[in-house]
Amino acid sequence: MQTFVSKRSLTYIAISLITALIIASAYFLNLGPISRGERMVLDRFYRLRGPLEPSQKIVLAVVDEKTIEQFGPWPWKHRVYVKLIERLREIGVKVAVFDASVAQVVVSEDRKLRDSIGEQKDLVFGYTFYPTREDIPLDDKEWATGEDSFDVLTTQKITSVRVPLEHLPGMGGIKTVPSRLRVISGTLGFTNLLPAKDTAITSVPTLVRYKNVVLPSLALTAVARAEGFTPLVREKDGGNVKAVAVGKKTIPLNKSGRMLLNMAGPAGTYKYRSLADIFDEKADLKDLEDTIVIIGSLQGDKIATPFGSDVPVIEVWANAMDDMLYGKPLIDTASSKGATAGIIVIIALILGIALPRVRIMPSLGIAILVAAAVVVDGYLFFAYAHRWFAMVTPLLVIFFVWVAVTEYRYATEERVRKKFMMRFGSFMGKKTITSLVTRPARLPSKGEKRLMTAMTVGIRRFEHMCSELDAKNLIAFMKGYYREILPVLHGEDAYVVMSGNDKLVCTLGAPVLHSDHALRACRAMLGIRRAVAKRRPGWKERYRLGTLRLRAGIHTGPMAIGDAGNGFAAVGTPLDMSELWARIARTYRVSIVCGPETVHAAREKFFFRPLDYVSVPHGQHPVEIFELMGERSIATPYMDVYVRAYEAYRERDYRSAVVAADKVLENLPHDGPSLLIKARSERFLKKPPQKEWDGAWIVK
């Protein structure tokens, strides 16, 4: 519980959440730079995903050079449009959609054309809004008839649906369609794309409001006619528009009433057919049967999409119809404040917990990994789950949270760490100091008793080495020696209590609390032995040394610890006992001697062999000492025979002890403990010890 709910952890979590809230507020206020950044990232995702396979049920019938060559310059006479509508019905087109540029020409008082249009529901006509009267092109001024006349266009059933108009984008109401279009008012759809500035089109408006009514887009009207249902608006709690339902089809909308397109590809993605082919009665037009045909001109308006800047507007509307009917439109999760806020809070909590637990540079790596995860997950959701999540805002949150946490750490913890380095740098590793800085409660200030392990390590016959080497080589050797063993000690969070000549005395279990301090001491000592063995040949050759062997002692027991004013202090019998075990190691010709408490705590992981039964100064009872051989996973040959020799010796069966010791020495002729058992047993065979002797040897 202390790990996650400490005062320090809560401070960093608070810093992360406050920073995230400040950055997120810019997103929720819909500031321009962040909105543009989100759209730019979406553009990149489209290009990274690549084109999609479009539906074959949507075809573009275009006025191209072939058509102009046959019928002359566009616009044509009304009889051409009458024939076009008849041909489309003969072919079996499901819905014919006339783009706004064509619909203006189709509008007429011509009786034959009106009869051809009739009251059929297989025709949809586009029209264009202009926000103000001044925005109307000069050529279209004659079509503008004032705002009031537009009411004749609102006879669709969708206008009777209750919609919170304040949540839909509004338009000025001036339009290019005259009042005489009332005859086809049930099949109208606006064609305004309303693209955002500086970015490609990635969404289309599905609904707009005019005065007190809601009007459908060209795509929505076409889909409604194709499905044979009246569009119904669904609302979220609070009145926001959530989606439009057309029969069994649900079209998700963002908070602005726009549908996010699952862009199919560049210009030419959808199937093109020349209008000249449609007029040709001999042409094979079976592929147009039961399709939605969009009639428009390739010379009309073009717009920028993520796949290019020359995509005809009619192809964008084809993409919208494809998504509504046959594909999967993107769900604009990015526009949902709840979803975005949830993502930001999760990111802030992860960073607030993770960043303070590592150093500055690793924390930058964590921030980069979290950012990469956000981008990768966002792309996977976009490409496979058809959901678009906000990207720029979470990435900004990651960056500024890392900056805020780092600045706070430099202002507080780094200053404390420097003080700790000056105070304890000679006794602890950087990892241990960092651990104490981040969790100062680990360093007891008033003193306490704690079960710990003490360890002493030195070089056998160091006095002889000092006499053989000159000062320069001796210092160079000691520098290399400490360079090898100190990283091993620091890796186990050992604290160097004292050092002198070759001897280092360390404690494990304090100041950094570890319950496995005995295991750490054994692991550290074996690591030191391996490090020295690796460097021994080079040292012997360079400094012309004789045999270089370690002597070490490990003992576990209660100690008094605390801050003594000039540094961390550890006081207790284990320190003296570890020094004693290191000193008598040469008696048994072994490198590591351990007390019984250490053996009891670490015997599951390491193998120990008994050495002797000894009486220590000021000790109330004799204790059994052991040699640390190595990890239990590593085989130790002939040790079972040695144990039989030791047990026979302890039971005063000296003849059996000699026989077992000889078997060990046949294979290990220089095994110190076996030589000692054999020598003592042979001596006691000649002169047996007193019966009252408990078998303990006094060591000093």
Stockholm file with secondary structure:
# STOCKHOLM 1.0

chainA/1-700         MQTFVSKRSLTYIAISLITALIIASAYFLNLGPISRGERMVLDRFYRLRGPLEPSQKIVLAVVDEKTIEQFGPWPWKHRVYVKLIERLREIGVKVAVFDASVAQVVVSEDRKLRDSIGEQKDLVFGYTFYPTREDIPLDDKEWATGEDSFDVLTTQKITSVRVPLEHLPGMGGIKTVPSRLRVISGTLGFTNLLPAKDTAITSVPTLVRYKNVVLPSLALTAVARAEGFTPLVREKDGGNVKAVAVGKKTIPLNKSGRMLLNMAGPAGTYKYRSLADIFDEKADLKDLEDTIVIIGSLQGDKIATPFGSDVPVIEVWANAMDDMLYGKPLIDTASSKGATAGIIVIIALILGIALPRVRIMPSLGIAILVAAAVVVDGYLFFAYAHRWFAMVTPLLVIFFVWVAVTEYRYATEERVRKKFMMRFGSFMGKKTITSLVTRPARLPSKGEKRLMTAMTVGIRRFEHMCSELDAKNLIAFMKGYYREILPVLHGEDAYVVMSGNDKLVCTLGAPVLHSDHALRACRAMLGIRRAVAKRRPGWKERYRLGTLRLRAGIHTGPMAIGDAGNGFAAVGTPLDMSELWARIARTYRVSIVCGPETVHAAREKFFFRPLDYVSVPHGQHPVEIFELMGERSIATPYMDVYVRAYEAYRERDYRSAVVAADKVLENLPHDGPSLLIKARSERFLKKPPQKEWDGAWIVK
#=GR chainA/1-700 SS CHHHHSHHHHHHHHHHHHHHHHHHHHHHTTCHHHHHHHHHHHHHHHHHHCCCCCCTTEEEEEECHHHHHHHCSSSCCHHHHHHHHHHHHHHTCSEEEECHHHHHHHCCCCHHHHHHHTTCSSEEEEECEESSGGGSCGGGGGGCCCSGGGGGGCCSGGGGSCCCGGGSCBCCCEESCCGGGGGGGGGEEECCCCCCTTSCCCEEECEEEETTEEEEBHHHHHHHHHHTCCCEEEECTTSCEEEEEETTEEEECCTTSEEECCCCCSTTCSEEEEHHHHHCTTSCCGGGTTCEEEEEETTSCEEEETTEEEEEHHHHHHHHHHHHHTSCCBEEGGGCHHHHHHHHHHHHHHHHHHGGGSCHHHHHHHHHHHHHHHHHHHHHIIIIICEECCCHHHHHHHHHHHHHHHHHHHHTHHHHHHHHHHHHTTTSCHHHHHHHHHCGGGSCSSCEEEEEEEEEEEETTHHHHHHHSCHHHHHHHHHHHHHHHHHHHHHTTCEEEEEETTEEEEEESSSSCCTTHHHHHHHHHHHHHHHHHHHHHHHHHHHTCCCCCEEEEEEEEEEEEEECSSSEEEESHHHHHHHHHHHHHHHHTCSEEECHHHHHHHTTTEEEEEEEEEECTTCSSCEEEEEEEEETTSCCTTHHHHHHHHHHHHTTCHHHHHHHHHHHHHHCTTCHHHHHHHHHHHHHHHSCCCTTCCSCEECC
#=GC SS_cons         CHHHHSHHHHHHHHHHHHHHHHHHHHHHTTCHHHHHHHHHHHHHHHHHHCCCCCCTTEEEEEECHHHHHHHCSSSCCHHHHHHHHHHHHHHTCSEEEECHHHHHHHCCCCHHHHHHHTTCSSEEEEECEESSGGGSCGGGGGGCCCSGGGGGGCCSGGGGSCCCGGGSCBCCCEESCCGGGGGGGGGEEECCCCCCTTSCCCEEECEEEETTEEEEBHHHHHHHHHHTCCCEEEECTTSCEEEEEETTEEEECCTTSEEECCCCCSTTCSEEEEHHHHHCTTSCCGGGTTCEEEEEETTSCEEEETTEEEEEHHHHHHHHHHHHHTSCCBEEGGGCHHHHHHHHHHHHHHHHHHGGGSCHHHHHHHHHHHHHHHHHHHHHIIIIICEECCCHHHHHHHHHHHHHHHHHHHHTHHHHHHHHHHHHTTTSCHHHHHHHHHCGGGSCSSCEEEEEEEEEEEETTHHHHHHHSCHHHHHHHHHHHHHHHHHHHHHTTCEEEEEETTEEEEEESSSSCCTTHHHHHHHHHHHHHHHHHHHHHHHHHHHTCCCCCEEEEEEEEEEEEEECSSSEEEESHHHHHHHHHHHHHHHHTCSEEECHHHHHHHTTTEEEEEEEEEECTTCSSCEEEEEEEEETTSCCTTHHHHHHHHHHHHTTCHHHHHHHHHHHHHHCTTCHHHHHHHHHHHHHHHSCCCTTCCSCEECC
//
